[in-house]
Amino acid sequence: MYSRDRLVILDADGTTIDAFSAIHNTFAKYGMNLGDLERFQRRRNPFKYLGGLKEFSGNLRHQLSKKKRNQLLQTLTEFYREECLLYPGIANLMNRLIATPNCKVGILTRNVTIEPEQTLSQLYKRQGVEVGNLDFLTHISIRQSKTKYFHSIRELYQINPARSYACGDERIDYLAARSIGAHPFMVSYGFEGYWRLVYKIGVPVELISKDSYALCERLINALDLYD
């Protein structure tokens, strides 16, 4: 038996949070060059965070030291907590979703900072989000699949798949949303660019927002959140 609620699962890095700027600025402090956003979006792990072929050898030398890697992670965490920004319009959107009756909304993330749930809570709160009223803020490891967590969240709240929505910027977000019957809202300003989303992953162009304002407008329209 389904509840009468709707569900919105939000991704953190690259969808609501400008993670590229955080990573780029952190790497720069340690003399490492991440390259520009367009090239960053085209890379595959493990090269995404080490830079492309032009940057790889230099960045790798900097990361060989375990002490340096730990320092880099600490710096990245501090940047998230103290300086990192949400994309324009996202804080207002999240607060509108939080305030909407019969709507379960939260964050599922694979963020790589220290104590990521605490880090993201601090970031969202600093940016004006009523983070304490989210229904969930769940961190999973890089090795874990989002699919089973999407399923668990939907089952926990007994949400009809037709009343479920998921917002993300990567292939894993798209596949996880489809696997539980949720409507995917994809963005091309995060970790995957428009070209890759459409031509490599097969995301229909109608599902892709090219900036955060477009994402906000789509969600507001879909959930009828107009004032």
Helices and strands as residue ranges (DSSP letters): E 6-10, H 19-29, H 37-42, H 47-50, H 53-63, H 66-82, H 90-99, E 103-109, H 116-126, G 131-133, E 136-139, H 146-157, G 161-163, E 164-168, H 171-179, E 183-187, H 194-195, I 196-201, G 205-207, E 208-209, H 212-222
